[in-house]
């Protein structure tokens, strides 16, 4: 069995379509989405529909939850460009129909496969970051509370991860639609759709990390034509993958 695990699409339809085409070309037989489907990109409605058409489990991410809590109040946290990001997020939420909000309400806290647990931030909180620096004690605490599967896969950080601990593996596929990285003095969004292919073999799940390039100009054009606030600012952050 080949299972494609992907998430953090963030309303980026060209990235999602590039990733799905590659998944199928790689022989994926099943799919699971780790959430954060619609917020922040030029195509929130289209991404909800494209993921729904797969008929696969979709884990509820923090951004999916926040889209259902609209209108969100602005709470400064001292981060760069946070008001622009907040206004774009509220615009994203306003684009969804009642039917599309019902689709988001159907997303699940976690998804399970044989010896595999999938979630967004952590099994406990959709906004928890599990990284290479997360203390072993915290990971053991989560495993005691939420399951001893051999493989855990989470999203949220937008950074690919493979971490092993006492025969257990924690994975993160990265981000389909918003894989930001620092280049020089600024953060940019490379046009590179990241996902994870898991193949079930006799020895368990074998991971392969995939990164699929696509047309950065399509993203820029979509943002500029979308009607979202701060579209030119958002388009300026995109670079070739």
C-alpha positions in Angstrom: 0.0 0.0 0.0 1.2 3.5 -0.9 -0.2 6.3 1.2 0.3 10.0 0.3 0.3 12.3 3.4 0.1 16.0 2.8 -1.1 19.2 4.4 -0.7 22.9 5.0 -2.1 23.8 1.6 -3.2 27.3 2.6 -5.4 28.0 -0.3 -2.7 27.4 -2.9 -4.4 25.6 -5.8 -1.5 25.3 -8.2 0.6 23.7 -5.5 -2.1 21.3 -4.5 -2.7 20.2 -8.1 1.0 19.7 -8.7 1.3 17.6 -5.5 -1.7 15.5 -6.4 -0.5 14.8 -9.9 2.9 13.7 -8.5 1.2 11.5 -5.9 -0.8 9.7 -8.6 2.3 9.4 -10.8 4.1 7.8 -7.8 1.4 5.2 -7.4 -0.4 6.5 -4.3 -3.3 4.3 -3.5 -4.7 6.3 -0.6 -4.5 9.8 0.8 -4.7 11.6 4.1 -4.7 15.4 4.5 -3.2 17.0 7.6 -5.3 20.1 7.4 -4.8 23.9 7.0 -6.5 23.6 3.6 -7.9 27.0 2.7 -6.6 30.0 4.7 -4.2 32.6 3.3 -4.1 31.7 -0.4 -6.0 33.0 -3.5 -8.0 29.8 -3.9 -9.7 28.9 -0.5 -12.9 27.5 -2.0 -11.2 25.6 -4.8 -8.8 23.9 -2.3 -11.6 22.8 0.0 -13.4 21.3 -3.1 -10.3 19.6 -4.4 -9.4 17.9 -1.1 -13.1 16.9 -0.6 -13.1 15.2 -4.0 -10.5 12.8 -2.8 -12.9 11.3 -0.2 -10.0 10.8 2.2 -9.6 11.6 5.9 -8.8 15.3 6.5 -7.4 16.3 9.9 -8.5 19.7 11.3 -5.7 22.1 11.5 -5.5 25.3 13.5 -6.2 27.5 10.5 -9.3 25.3 9.6 -10.5 25.8 13.1 -9.9 29.6 13.0 -11.9 29.9 9.8 -14.9 28.6 11.7 -14.4 31.0 14.5 -14.7 34.1 12.3 -14.6 37.0 12.8 -11.3 36.7 14.4 -10.1 39.6 16.6 -6.6 41.0 16.0 -4.3 40.2 18.9 -0.7 41.7 18.4 2.0 39.2 19.3 5.0 41.2 18.1 5.6 39.3 14.8 6.5 41.0 11.5 3.5 41.6 9.2 1.0 40.1 11.5 -1.8 42.6 10.8 -1.5 41.9 7.0 -1.6 38.1 7.7 -4.6 38.5 10.0 -6.5 40.5 7.4 -5.8 38.0 4.7 -6.9 35.2 7.0 -10.2 36.9 7.6 -10.7 37.5 3.9 -10.1 33.7 3.3 -12.8 32.8 5.9 -15.2 35.2 4.3 -14.9 33.5 0.9 -16.4 30.2 2.1 -20.0 29.3 1.7 -22.1 27.7 4.4 -21.7 24.4 2.7 -17.9 24.7 2.6 -17.9 25.6 6.3 -19.8 22.3 6.9 -17.0 20.5 5.0 -14.5 22.0 7.4 -16.6 21.0 10.4 -16.3 17.4 9.2 -12.5 17.4 9.5 -11.3 15.1 12.3 -8.9 15.6 15.2 -6.7 12.7 14.1 -6.6 9.9 11.5 -5.4 6.4 12.0 -4.0 3.7 9.8 -2.4 0.4 10.8 0.5 1.4 13.2 0.2 5.0 12.0 -1.2 8.1 13.6 -1.8 11.4 11.7 -2.6 14.8 13.2 -1.9 18.5 12.6 0.1 20.1 15.4 0.1 17.2 17.9 -2.6 14.7 18.9 -3.4 17.0 21.8 -3.3 20.5 20.3 -3.7 21.6 16.7 -1.2 24.4 17.2 1.5 22.6 19.0 4.9 22.4 17.2 6.6 19.0 17.3 10.2 19.6 16.0 13.7 18.2 16.2 14.0 20.3 19.4 10.9 19.0 21.2 12.0 17.4 24.5 11.9 13.6 24.5 9.9 13.8 27.7 7.1 15.7 25.9 7.0 13.2 23.1 6.8 10.3 25.6 4.0 12.1 27.4 2.0 12.4 24.2 2.6 8.8 23.3 1.4 7.6 26.6 -1.8 9.6 26.2 -2.5 9.1 22.5 -1.0 5.9 21.3 2.1 3.8 20.7 1.9 3.5 16.9 5.3 3.0 15.3 4.9 6.1 13.0 3.4 9.5 13.8 2.9 12.1 11.1 2.1 15.7 11.9 2.1 19.0 10.0 1.8 22.7 11.2 5.5 23.7 11.2 5.8 23.7 7.3 9.1 21.9 7.7 10.0 18.3 6.7 11.1 16.2 9.6 12.3 12.7 10.3 13.0 12.0 14.0 13.5 8.6 15.6 13.3 7.8 19.3 13.6 4.2 20.7 12.3 2.5 17.6 9.5 5.1 17.1 9.5 7.6 14.2 8.0 11.1 14.0 7.5 12.6 10.5 6.4 15.9 9.0 5.8 16.1 5.2 6.5 19.8 5.1 3.9 22.1 3.4 2.1 21.7 0.0 1.3 25.4 -0.4 3.4 27.5 1.9 7.0 26.1 2.5 8.6 29.3 3.7 12.3 29.5 4.2 14.9 32.2 5.0 17.0 33.5 2.1 19.4 36.2 3.0 17.6 38.8 5.1 14.1 37.8 4.3 11.6 34.9 4.4 10.3 33.7 1.0 7.8 31.1 -0.2 9.4 28.8 -2.8 7.0 27.3 -5.4 7.7 23.8 -4.2 4.9 21.4 -3.1 6.1 19.1 -0.3 4.4 15.9 0.7 5.3 12.4 2.1 4.8 9.1 0.4 4.5 6.1 2.9 4.8 2.6 1.5 3.6 -0.3 3.7 6.1 -3.2 3.6 6.7 -6.2 5.8 9.0 -4.1 8.1 6.5 -1.3 8.5 6.0 2.1 6.8 8.9 3.3 4.6 8.9 7.1 4.1 9.9 9.0 1.0 9.9 12.9 1.0 8.7 14.5 -2.2 9.1 18.2 -3.3 7.4 19.1 -6.6 8.1 22.4 -8.4 5.4 24.3 -10.1 4.9 27.7 -11.9 5.5 30.5 -9.4 4.0 33.0 -11.9 0.6 31.2 -11.7 0.6 31.8 -7.9 1.5 35.5 -8.3 -1.2 36.0 -10.9 -3.8 34.3 -8.8 -3.0 36.4 -5.7 -3.1 39.7 -7.7 -6.4 38.8 -9.3 -8.0 37.4 -6.1 -9.3 40.6 -4.5 -7.6 39.7 -1.2 -6.2 42.5 0.9 -2.4 43.1 0.6 -2.2 40.9 -2.6 0.8 42.7 -4.0 2.6 42.3 -0.7 1.8 38.6 -0.6 2.7 38.0 -4.2 6.1 39.6 -3.6 7.1 36.8 -1.2 6.9 34.1 -3.8 10.0 32.8 -5.6 10.8 29.9 -7.9 11.2 26.6 -6.0 
